Amino acid sequence: MADGCVLPPGAGHRIRGAGMTLKIGAEQSGRWSAFEAEVAPGFDVGAHRHAGAEEIFYLLEGELDLLAFEPRTTAPGDWTAWESAGGARVVRGGPGSLMFVPAGCPHAFTNPGTVPARMLFLVTPAGHEQYLEGIAELLSRPGPPDQAAIIELRARYDIEQLTSMIPDRRRAASQARARLHDIDAAFMQVGRNAV
């Protein structure tokens, strides 16, 4: 019989750039990978699904908007407005909230707050840490995330991406508003020049 493992607070393998600490992974278990995760304000993992993996998210601190259902209606690029055939909508979870995601179920989370959220994240089968190492490397590159590279990486690890991963929804929304303001200003200038 194999021995178990007891980790003190703060122990584990820190996955730099992913906000995750691997507690137990494929080296210790063939069934589970367990992580302590910190979710930065504004981070949006993007809606996705796994054909074979199952996941559990248990919120320890902060708030997350959570999705775990097949959508009946979708808003392009914004899973936070999705609704299921039974009327389920995205839920704001706080400490003690748990989200179970069976294989094949679309799911996502985003931190709508101004402080980091912390959660315990379990995945079966073990090995999800390999994907997280890859995504951390992609997100550490300068500039906006390469969505094509993220899609390719996710496909290698049983992840079908449904909406884009957004490192900071708040900044992305602010930039979109600034672009709209610039477009409005350009149209106003064209209109003035036409008279």
CYANA upper distance limits for C-alpha pairs under 8 A (distance plus 0.5 A):
  7 LEU  CA     11 ALA  CA      6.37
  7 LEU  CA     12 GLY  CA      7.96
  7 LEU  CA     23 LYS  CA      8.19
 11 ALA  CA     23 LYS  CA      7.69
 12 GLY  CA     21 THR  CA      6.33
 12 GLY  CA     22 LEU  CA      5.92
 12 GLY  CA     23 LYS  CA      5.27
 12 GLY  CA     24 ILE  CA      8.20
 13 HIS  CA     21 THR  CA      5.88
 13 HIS  CA     22 LEU  CA      5.47
 13 HIS  CA     23 LYS  CA      7.21
 14 ARG  CA     19 GLY  CA      8.35
 14 ARG  CA     20 MET  CA      6.58
 14 ARG  CA     21 THR  CA      4.77
 14 ARG  CA     22 LEU  CA      6.78
 15 ILE  CA     19 GLY  CA      7.19
 15 ILE  CA     20 MET  CA      5.87
 15 ILE  CA     21 THR  CA      6.28
 15 ILE  CA     22 LEU  CA      7.61
 15 ILE  CA    132 LEU  CA      7.84
 15 ILE  CA    133 GLU  CA      6.75
 15 ILE  CA    136 ALA  CA      7.80
 16 ARG  CA     20 MET  CA      7.89
 16 ARG  CA    133 GLU  CA      8.39
 16 ARG  CA    136 ALA  CA      7.11
 17 GLY  CA    136 ALA  CA      5.34
 17 GLY  CA    137 GLU  CA      7.69
 17 GLY  CA    139 LEU  CA      7.52
 17 GLY  CA    140 SER  CA      6.75
 18 ALA  CA    132 LEU  CA      7.18
 18 ALA  CA    133 GLU  CA      8.00
 18 ALA  CA    135 ILE  CA      7.76
 18 ALA  CA    136 ALA  CA      5.34
 19 GLY  CA     37 ALA  CA      6.22
 19 GLY  CA     38 GLU  CA      5.52
 19 GLY  CA     39 VAL  CA      7.04
 19 GLY  CA     40 ALA  CA      8.38
 20 MET  CA     35 PHE  CA      6.75
 20 MET  CA     36 GLU  CA      6.27
 20 MET  CA     37 ALA  CA      4.91
 20 MET  CA     38 GLU  CA      6.78
 21 THR  CA     35 PHE  CA      5.90
 21 THR  CA     36 GLU  CA      5.69
 21 THR  CA     37 ALA  CA      6.87
 22 LEU  CA     33 SER  CA      7.96
 22 LEU  CA     34 ALA  CA      6.64
 22 LEU  CA     35 PHE  CA      5.05
 22 LEU  CA     36 GLU  CA      7.20
 22 LEU  CA    129 GLU  CA      7.53
 23 LYS  CA     33 SER  CA      8.01
 23 LYS  CA     34 ALA  CA      5.90
 23 LYS  CA     35 PHE  CA      5.81
 23 LYS  CA     36 GLU  CA      7.55
 24 ILE  CA     28 GLN  CA      6.66
 24 ILE  CA     29 SER  CA      7.56
 24 ILE  CA     32 TRP  CA      7.83
 24 ILE  CA     33 SER  CA      5.82
 24 ILE  CA     34 ALA  CA      5.58
 24 ILE  CA     35 PHE  CA      7.66
 25 GLY  CA     29 SER  CA      6.39
 25 GLY  CA     30 GLY  CA      8.37
 25 GLY  CA     32 TRP  CA      6.88
 25 GLY  CA     33 SER  CA      4.71
 25 GLY  CA     34 ALA  CA      6.92
 25 GLY  CA    126 ALA  CA      6.24
 25 GLY  CA    127 GLY  CA      6.55
 25 GLY  CA    128 HIS  CA      8.30
 25 GLY  CA    129 GLU  CA      7.46
 26 ALA  CA     30 GLY  CA      6.04
 26 ALA  CA     31 ARG  CA      8.14
 26 ALA  CA     32 TRP  CA      7.70
 26 ALA  CA     33 SER  CA      7.04
 26 ALA  CA    126 ALA  CA      5.39
 26 ALA  CA    127 GLY  CA      5.44
 29 SER  CA     33 SER  CA      7.80
 29 SER  CA    126 ALA  CA      7.03
 30 GLY  CA    125 PRO  CA      7.21
 30 GLY  CA    126 ALA  CA      5.96
 31 ARG  CA    124 THR  CA      6.06
 31 ARG  CA    125 PRO  CA      5.21
 31 ARG  CA    126 ALA  CA      5.52
 32 TRP  CA    122 LEU  CA      7.21
 32 TRP  CA    123 VAL  CA      6.06
 32 TRP  CA    124 THR  CA      5.13
 32 TRP  CA    125 PRO  CA      5.80
 32 TRP  CA    126 ALA  CA      4.74
 32 TRP  CA    127 GLY  CA      8.19
 33 SER  CA    122 LEU  CA      6.28
 33 SER  CA    123 VAL  CA      5.73
 33 SER  CA    124 THR  CA      6.98
 33 SER  CA    125 PRO  CA      7.66
 33 SER  CA    126 ALA  CA      5.12
 33 SER  CA    127 GLY  CA      6.78
 33 SER  CA    128 HIS  CA      7.00
 33 SER  CA    129 GLU  CA      7.77
 34 ALA  CA    120 LEU  CA      7.80
 34 ALA  CA    121 PHE  CA      6.30
 34 ALA  CA    122 LEU  CA      5.06
 34 ALA  CA    123 VAL  CA      7.04
 35 PHE  CA    120 LEU  CA      6.36
 35 PHE  CA    121 PHE  CA      5.55
 35 PHE  CA    122 LEU  CA      6.90
 36 GLU  CA    118 ARG  CA      7.76
 36 GLU  CA    119 MET  CA      6.41
 36 GLU  CA    120 LEU  CA      5.28
 36 GLU  CA    121 PHE  CA      6.71
 37 ALA  CA    118 ARG  CA      6.08
 37 ALA  CA    119 MET  CA      5.72
 37 ALA  CA    120 LEU  CA      6.70
 37 ALA  CA    121 PHE  CA      7.26
 38 GLU  CA    116 PRO  CA      6.81
 38 GLU  CA    117 ALA  CA      6.16
 38 GLU  CA    118 ARG  CA      5.02
 38 GLU  CA    119 MET  CA      7.07
 39 VAL  CA     43 PHE  CA      6.99
 39 VAL  CA    110 THR  CA      8.42
 39 VAL  CA    111 ASN  CA      7.06
 39 VAL  CA    116 PRO  CA      5.93
 39 VAL  CA    117 ALA  CA      5.54
 39 VAL  CA    118 ARG  CA      6.68
 39 VAL  CA    119 MET  CA      8.49
 40 ALA  CA    111 ASN  CA      7.18
 40 ALA  CA    115 VAL  CA      7.54
 40 ALA  CA    116 PRO  CA      5.12
 40 ALA  CA    117 ALA  CA      7.16
 41 PRO  CA    111 ASN  CA      5.66
 41 PRO  CA    112 PRO  CA      6.83
 41 PRO  CA    113 GLY  CA      6.05
 41 PRO  CA    114 THR  CA      5.74
 41 PRO  CA    115 VAL  CA      6.08
 41 PRO  CA    116 PRO  CA      5.86
 41 PRO  CA    117 ALA  CA      8.05
 41 PRO  CA    168 ASP  CA      7.65
 42 GLY  CA    110 THR  CA      7.05
 42 GLY  CA    111 ASN  CA      5.63
 42 GLY  CA    112 PRO  CA      6.12
 42 GLY  CA    113 GLY  CA      7.45
 42 GLY  CA    114 THR  CA      8.18
 42 GLY  CA    167 PRO  CA      7.41
 42 GLY  CA    168 ASP  CA      4.81
 42 GLY  CA    169 ARG  CA      5.35
 42 GLY  CA    170 ARG  CA      5.94
 42 GLY  CA    171 ARG  CA      8.26
 43 PHE  CA    110 THR  CA      5.97
 43 PHE  CA    111 ASN  CA      6.15
 43 PHE  CA    166 ILE  CA      6.63
 43 PHE  CA    167 PRO  CA      5.19
 43 PHE  CA    168 ASP  CA      5.19
 43 PHE  CA    169 ARG  CA      6.69
 44 ASP  CA    108 ALA  CA      8.11
 44 ASP  CA    109 PHE  CA      6.56
 44 ASP  CA    110 THR  CA      4.71
 44 ASP  CA    111 ASN  CA      7.30
 44 ASP  CA    165 MET  CA      6.26
 44 ASP  CA    166 ILE  CA      5.49
 44 ASP  CA    167 PRO  CA      6.59
 44 ASP  CA    168 ASP  CA      7.26
 44 ASP  CA    169 ARG  CA      6.97
 45 VAL  CA    108 ALA  CA      6.57
 45 VAL  CA    109 PHE  CA      6.43
 45 VAL  CA    110 THR  CA      6.89
 45 VAL  CA    164 SER  CA      8.20
 45 VAL  CA    165 MET  CA      5.35
 45 VAL  CA    166 ILE  CA      7.02
 45 VAL  CA    167 PRO  CA      8.16
 46 GLY  CA     79 TRP  CA      8.18
 46 GLY  CA    108 ALA  CA      6.17
 46 GLY  CA    109 PHE  CA      7.68
 46 GLY  CA    110 THR  CA      8.49
 46 GLY  CA    161 GLN  CA      7.81
 46 GLY  CA    162 LEU  CA      7.61
 46 GLY  CA    163 THR  CA      5.57
 46 GLY  CA    164 SER  CA      5.52
 46 GLY  CA    165 MET  CA      4.77
 46 GLY  CA    166 ILE  CA      7.27
 47 ALA  CA     67 LEU  CA      8.49
 47 ALA  CA     79 TRP  CA      6.91
 47 ALA  CA    106 PRO  CA      6.85
 47 ALA  CA    107 HIS  CA      5.84
 47 ALA  CA    108 ALA  CA      5.02
 47 ALA  CA    109 PHE  CA      8.20
 47 ALA  CA    161 GLN  CA      6.90
 47 ALA  CA    162 LEU  CA      5.66
 47 ALA  CA    163 THR  CA      5.60
 47 ALA  CA    164 SER  CA      7.80
 47 ALA  CA    165 MET  CA      8.33
 48 HIS  CA    106 PRO  CA      5.84
 48 HIS  CA    107 HIS  CA      6.18
 48 HIS  CA    108 ALA  CA      7.07
 48 HIS  CA    159 ILE  CA      6.95
 48 HIS  CA    160 GLU  CA      5.90
 48 HIS  CA    161 GLN  CA      4.94
 48 HIS  CA    162 LEU  CA      5.47
 48 HIS  CA    163 THR  CA      7.45
 49 ARG  CA    103 ALA  CA      7.92
 49 ARG  CA    104 GLY  CA      6.06
 49 ARG  CA    105 CYS  CA      6.12
 49 ARG  CA    106 PRO  CA      5.09
 49 ARG  CA    107 HIS  CA      6.76
 49 ARG  CA    159 ILE  CA      6.13
 49 ARG  CA    160 GLU  CA      5.80
 49 ARG  CA    161 GLN  CA      7.34
 49 ARG  CA    162 LEU  CA      8.18
 50 HIS  CA     54 GLU  CA      8.00
 50 HIS  CA    103 ALA  CA      6.20
 50 HIS  CA    104 GLY  CA      5.82
 50 HIS  CA    105 CYS  CA      7.70
 50 HIS  CA    106 PRO  CA      8.39
 50 HIS  CA    158 ASP  CA      5.85
 50 HIS  CA    159 ILE  CA      5.31
 50 HIS  CA    160 GLU  CA      6.86
 51 ALA  CA    103 ALA  CA      5.94
 51 ALA  CA    104 GLY  CA      5.33
 51 ALA  CA    158 ASP  CA      6.64
 51 ALA  CA    159 ILE  CA      7.78
 52 GLY  CA    103 ALA  CA      5.59
 52 GLY  CA    104 GLY  CA      7.45
 52 GLY  CA    158 ASP  CA      7.61
 53 ALA  CA    102 PRO  CA      7.87
 53 ALA  CA    103 ALA  CA      5.76
 53 ALA  CA    123 VAL  CA      7.29
 53 ALA  CA    124 THR  CA      6.03
 53 ALA  CA    125 PRO  CA      6.62
 53 ALA  CA    158 ASP  CA      8.14
 54 GLU  CA    100 PHE  CA      8.26
 54 GLU  CA    101 VAL  CA      6.16
 54 GLU  CA    102 PRO  CA      5.37
 54 GLU  CA    103 ALA  CA      5.57
 54 GLU  CA    123 VAL  CA      6.31
 54 GLU  CA    124 THR  CA      5.90
 54 GLU  CA    125 PRO  CA      8.04
 55 GLU  CA    100 PHE  CA      6.47
 55 GLU  CA    101 VAL  CA      5.57
 55 GLU  CA    102 PRO  CA      7.27
 55 GLU  CA    121 PHE  CA      7.74
 55 GLU  CA    122 LEU  CA      6.03
 55 GLU  CA    123 VAL  CA      5.03
 55 GLU  CA    124 THR  CA      7.02
 56 ILE  CA     98 LEU  CA      7.55
 56 ILE  CA     99 MET  CA      6.20
 56 ILE  CA    100 PHE  CA      5.10
 56 ILE  CA    101 VAL  CA      6.73
 56 ILE  CA    121 PHE  CA      6.29
 56 ILE  CA    122 LEU  CA      5.59
 56 ILE  CA    123 VAL  CA      7.14
 57 PHE  CA     98 LEU  CA      6.08
 57 PHE  CA     99 MET  CA      5.58
 57 PHE  CA    100 PHE  CA      7.07
 57 PHE  CA    119 MET  CA      7.03
 57 PHE  CA    120 LEU  CA      6.37
 57 PHE  CA    121 PHE  CA      5.21
 57 PHE  CA    122 LEU  CA      7.09
 58 TYR  CA     95 PRO  CA      8.47
 58 TYR  CA     96 GLY  CA      7.05
 58 TYR  CA     97 SER  CA      6.39
 58 TYR  CA     98 LEU  CA      4.95
 58 TYR  CA     99 MET  CA      7.06
 58 TYR  CA    119 MET  CA      5.85
 58 TYR  CA    120 LEU  CA      5.57
 58 TYR  CA    121 PHE  CA      6.98
 59 LEU  CA     63 GLU  CA      8.16
 59 LEU  CA     64 LEU  CA      8.50
 59 LEU  CA     93 GLY  CA      7.94
 59 LEU  CA     94 GLY  CA      6.83
 59 LEU  CA     95 PRO  CA      5.50
 59 LEU  CA     96 GLY  CA      6.02
 59 LEU  CA     97 SER  CA      5.89
 59 LEU  CA     98 LEU  CA      6.86
 59 LEU  CA    117 ALA  CA      8.11
 59 LEU  CA    118 ARG  CA      6.69
 59 LEU  CA    119 MET  CA      4.79
 59 LEU  CA    120 LEU  CA      6.99
 60 LEU  CA     94 GLY  CA      8.16
 60 LEU  CA     95 PRO  CA      5.26
 60 LEU  CA     96 GLY  CA      6.62
 60 LEU  CA    117 ALA  CA      8.01
 60 LEU  CA    118 ARG  CA      5.85
 60 LEU  CA    119 MET  CA      5.47
 60 LEU  CA    120 LEU  CA      7.57
 61 GLU  CA     94 GLY  CA      7.37
 61 GLU  CA     95 PRO  CA      5.59
 61 GLU  CA    117 ALA  CA      5.74
 61 GLU  CA    118 ARG  CA      5.45
 61 GLU  CA    119 MET  CA      7.39
 62 GLY  CA     94 GLY  CA      6.42
 62 GLY  CA     95 PRO  CA      6.95
 62 GLY  CA    113 GLY  CA      8.17
 62 GLY  CA    115 VAL  CA      7.46
 62 GLY  CA    116 PRO  CA      6.95
 62 GLY  CA    117 ALA  CA      4.71
 62 GLY  CA    118 ARG  CA      7.02
 63 GLU  CA     92 ARG  CA      7.16
 63 GLU  CA     93 GLY  CA      6.03
 63 GLU  CA     94 GLY  CA      5.11
 63 GLU  CA     95 PRO  CA      7.66
 63 GLU  CA    111 ASN  CA      6.82
 63 GLU  CA    112 PRO  CA      7.64
 63 GLU  CA    113 GLY  CA      7.18
 63 GLU  CA    117 ALA  CA      6.43
 64 LEU  CA     92 ARG  CA      6.18
 64 LEU  CA     93 GLY  CA      5.88
 64 LEU  CA     94 GLY  CA      7.24
 64 LEU  CA    109 PHE  CA      6.66
 64 LEU  CA    110 THR  CA      5.99
 64 LEU  CA    111 ASN  CA      5.18
 64 LEU  CA    112 PRO  CA      6.92
 64 LEU  CA    113 GLY  CA      8.37
 64 LEU  CA    117 ALA  CA      7.59
 65 ASP  CA     80 THR  CA      8.21
 65 ASP  CA     90 VAL  CA      6.89
 65 ASP  CA     91 VAL  CA      6.05
 65 ASP  CA     92 ARG  CA      4.84
 65 ASP  CA     93 GLY  CA      6.67
 65 ASP  CA    109 PHE  CA      5.92
 65 ASP  CA    110 THR  CA      5.82
 65 ASP  CA    111 ASN  CA      6.87
 65 ASP  CA    112 PRO  CA      7.33
 66 LEU  CA     90 VAL  CA      6.03
 66 LEU  CA     91 VAL  CA      5.74
 66 LEU  CA     92 ARG  CA      6.63
 66 LEU  CA     93 GLY  CA      7.27
 66 LEU  CA     99 MET  CA      8.02
 66 LEU  CA    107 HIS  CA      7.97
 66 LEU  CA    108 ALA  CA      6.49
 66 LEU  CA    109 PHE  CA      5.20
 66 LEU  CA    110 THR  CA      7.53
 67 LEU  CA     79 TRP  CA      8.44
 67 LEU  CA     80 THR  CA      8.13
 67 LEU  CA     89 ARG  CA      7.87
 67 LEU  CA     90 VAL  CA      5.53
 67 LEU  CA     91 VAL  CA      7.28
 67 LEU  CA    106 PRO  CA      7.97
 67 LEU  CA    107 HIS  CA      5.38
 67 LEU  CA    108 ALA  CA      5.61
 67 LEU  CA    109 PHE  CA      6.86
 68 ALA  CA     90 VAL  CA      8.43
 68 ALA  CA     99 MET  CA      7.76
 68 ALA  CA    100 PHE  CA      8.02
 68 ALA  CA    101 VAL  CA      6.68
 68 ALA  CA    105 CYS  CA      6.96
 68 ALA  CA    106 PRO  CA      6.33
 68 ALA  CA    107 HIS  CA      4.90
 68 ALA  CA    108 ALA  CA      7.45
 69 PHE  CA     84 SER  CA      6.82
 69 PHE  CA     88 ALA  CA      8.01
 69 PHE  CA    105 CYS  CA      6.41
 69 PHE  CA    106 PRO  CA      6.18
 69 PHE  CA    107 HIS  CA      7.08
 70 GLU  CA     84 SER  CA      6.31
 70 GLU  CA     85 ALA  CA      8.37
 70 GLU  CA    105 CYS  CA      6.70
 70 GLU  CA    106 PRO  CA      6.24
 71 PRO  CA     82 TRP  CA      6.33
 71 PRO  CA     83 GLU  CA      5.75
 71 PRO  CA     84 SER  CA      4.86
 71 PRO  CA     85 ALA  CA      7.32
 71 PRO  CA    106 PRO  CA      8.38
 72 ARG  CA     82 TRP  CA      7.90
 72 ARG  CA     83 GLU  CA      6.29
 72 ARG  CA     84 SER  CA      5.24
 72 ARG  CA     85 ALA  CA      5.51
 73 THR  CA     82 TRP  CA      6.15
 73 THR  CA     83 GLU  CA      6.05
 73 THR  CA     84 SER  CA      7.41
 74 THR  CA     78 ASP  CA      8.20
 74 THR  CA     79 TRP  CA      7.20
 74 THR  CA     81 ALA  CA      7.45
 74 THR  CA     82 TRP  CA      5.34
 74 THR  CA     83 GLU  CA      7.58
 75 ALA  CA     79 TRP  CA      6.84
 75 ALA  CA     81 ALA  CA      6.67
 75 ALA  CA     82 TRP  CA      6.82
 76 PRO  CA    163 THR  CA      8.38
 77 GLY  CA    163 THR  CA      5.84
 77 GLY  CA    164 SER  CA      7.37
 78 ASP  CA     82 TRP  CA      8.21
 78 ASP  CA    163 THR  CA      7.63
 79 TRP  CA    108 ALA  CA      8.32
 79 TRP  CA    163 THR  CA      7.67
 80 THR  CA     90 VAL  CA      6.47
 81 ALA  CA     89 ARG  CA      7.89
 81 ALA  CA     90 VAL  CA      7.68
 82 TRP  CA     89 ARG  CA      6.83
 82 TRP  CA     90 VAL  CA      7.60
 83 GLU  CA     87 GLY  CA      6.34
 83 GLU  CA     88 ALA  CA      6.06
 83 GLU  CA     89 ARG  CA      5.35
 83 GLU  CA     90 VAL  CA      8.01
 84 SER  CA     88 ALA  CA      5.52
 84 SER  CA     89 ARG  CA      7.15
 93 GLY  CA     97 SER  CA      5.94
 93 GLY  CA     98 LEU  CA      8.47
101 VAL  CA    105 CYS  CA      6.67
101 VAL  CA    106 PRO  CA      8.47
101 VAL  CA    107 HIS  CA      7.53
111 ASN  CA    116 PRO  CA      7.98
111 ASN  CA    117 ALA  CA      7.39
123 VAL  CA    128 HIS  CA      7.39
127 GLY  CA    131 TYR  CA      8.33
128 HIS  CA    132 LEU  CA      7.00
128 HIS  CA    157 TYR  CA      8.34
129 GLU  CA    133 GLU  CA      6.63
130 GLN  CA    134 GLY  CA      6.99
131 TYR  CA    135 ILE  CA      6.73
131 TYR  CA    153 LEU  CA      7.86
131 TYR  CA    154 ARG  CA      7.88
131 TYR  CA    157 TYR  CA      6.84
132 LEU  CA    136 ALA  CA      6.50
133 GLU  CA    137 GLU  CA      6.87
134 GLY  CA    138 LEU  CA      6.92
134 GLY  CA    153 LEU  CA      7.75
135 ILE  CA    139 LEU  CA      6.62
135 ILE  CA    150 ILE  CA      7.48
135 ILE  CA    153 LEU  CA      7.97
136 ALA  CA    140 SER  CA      6.60
137 GLU  CA    141 ARG  CA      7.43
138 LEU  CA    145 PRO  CA      7.41
138 LEU  CA    146 ASP  CA      7.87
138 LEU  CA    149 ALA  CA      8.12
138 LEU  CA    150 ILE  CA      7.84
139 LEU  CA    145 PRO  CA      6.36
141 ARG  CA    145 PRO  CA      8.01
145 PRO  CA    150 ILE  CA      8.31
145 PRO  CA    166 ILE  CA      8.46
145 PRO  CA    167 PRO  CA      8.50
146 ASP  CA    150 ILE  CA      6.84
147 GLN  CA    151 ILE  CA      6.61
147 GLN  CA    164 SER  CA      7.37
147 GLN  CA    165 MET  CA      8.17
148 ALA  CA    152 GLU  CA      6.72
149 ALA  CA    153 LEU  CA      6.60
150 ILE  CA    154 ARG  CA      6.51
151 ILE  CA    155 ALA  CA      6.60
151 ILE  CA    160 GLU  CA      8.16
151 ILE  CA    161 GLN  CA      6.77
152 GLU  CA    156 ARG  CA      7.01
153 LEU  CA    157 TYR  CA      7.22
154 ARG  CA    158 ASP  CA      6.97
154 ARG  CA    159 ILE  CA      5.21
154 ARG  CA    160 GLU  CA      7.08
154 ARG  CA    161 GLN  CA      7.51
155 ALA  CA    159 ILE  CA      5.71
155 ALA  CA    160 GLU  CA      6.58
155 ALA  CA    161 GLN  CA      8.43
166 ILE  CA    172 ALA  CA      8.20
168 ASP  CA    172 ALA  CA      6.75
169 ARG  CA    173 ALA  CA      6.50
170 ARG  CA    174 SER  CA      6.69
171 ARG  CA    175 GLN  CA      6.56
172 ALA  CA    176 ALA  CA      6.67
173 ALA  CA    177 ARG  CA      6.71
174 SER  CA    178 ALA  CA      6.73
175 GLN  CA    179 ARG  CA      6.69
176 ALA  CA    180 LEU  CA      6.74
177 ARG  CA    181 HIS  CA      6.66
178 ALA  CA    182 ASP  CA      6.72
179 ARG  CA    183 ILE  CA      6.70
180 LEU  CA    184 ASP  CA      6.58
181 HIS  CA    185 ALA  CA      6.60
182 ASP  CA    186 ALA  CA      6.62
183 ILE  CA    187 PHE  CA      6.73
184 ASP  CA    188 MET  CA      6.66
185 ALA  CA    189 GLN  CA      6.69
186 ALA  CA    190 VAL  CA      6.68
187 PHE  CA    191 GLY  CA      6.57
188 MET  CA    192 ARG  CA      6.72
189 GLN  CA    193 ASN  CA      6.62
190 VAL  CA    194 ALA  CA      6.63
191 GLY  CA    195 VAL  CA      7.27
